[in-house]
Structure formats: structure tokens, C-alpha cells
Amino acid sequence: MITSDKEILTCVRGATIEFDTRPHNTKHLQSAFSVEESAIIDSEIAKLLSKNIIETTNHDPYEVISNIFIRPK
């Protein structure tokens, strides 16, 4: 670990949000990709995993998965 400063770690890791109750995701959005798009997405995910930018996780019944990141600019 580079630092143990709580303020810096909060900025780097992101802010946390405390909820009174657990939010529930009622919509299950699913996008359809072409074979070519799926190959590109898989390749980019593999690159991010290999650089430890992202990590694999287990599904959580309360997870919220946003599709906002797959929209063109």
C-alpha cells in the first residue's frame, strides 16, 4: 500500500453511500451485441483484468449493474 491516509484512500477508492435500507434493482437490463462487438468487449475486459484495473467478483442479489457505460458518446 502506498498510503494509509484515510482522506486520500477515500478519494482514490471512491465515496461510500450509506443507505437506510438496501436498494433493490427491479429492472434487469440486457444488451444485445453482435459477435464482433462481443469479441471486442471480451478482449477489453481481458486487458483490464491482466492490468489489475478490474477484478472478478461474485454476484450479489442486491447488485446494481448499469448499462450506461455501453452507450456511444
N, C-alpha and C positions, 0 to 999 in steps of 0.2 A: 504494500500500500504506500502510495506517495505521501499522503497526508492523513491525519486523523482529525483535522479541523472540521467540526460539525457544519459550520456555515458553508464551507467550500464543498463538502460532500453533498449537502442538500442541493446546492446549485448544479453540481455535476450529475447527481443521480435523479434529480427532479423533485418537484414538490409532492408532498403527500396530501391526500384529501381524506378527512375523517367524515364518515357517514353515520347518521343516527341509526339507520337500518341498512342492510346490504341491498344495493340496487339489483334489479333483476332485468336481464336482457330478454325481452319478449319477441324481438324480431331476429330471425335467422337469415341474414342476407348471404346470398351465394352468387358469385360472379362466374360467368362462363368465359373461358379463354380458349383461343384456338390452340392447336398443337404447338405451333411456333411460339405463341405467347407463353404457354406453359413451360416450354423448354428454356426460354429466356428467364422467366421467373425462378425456375429451379436453379439455373446457373448463378443468378444473382444471390439467391439465398445461400447457396454453397460457398460463394465468395465471402459473404458476411460471416457465416459460421466459421470458416477457416481463419478469419482475421479476429475471431472472438468479439466481433461487434455485436452479434446477437447470440443467443443460446437457445437450445431446445428446452421446452417446458412440457408439463403435463396439463391436460385440460382441467379446468375448474368449472363447476356448474354455475358459478357467478361471473365467469369471464365475460368481457365485452370486447368483441372483435370489430374494429372499424374498417370499413371498406373505403374510407376517404383517401387513403394513400394510393389507390389504384386508378384514380381519376386523372385524366390528362390535365396538364396545366393550362 
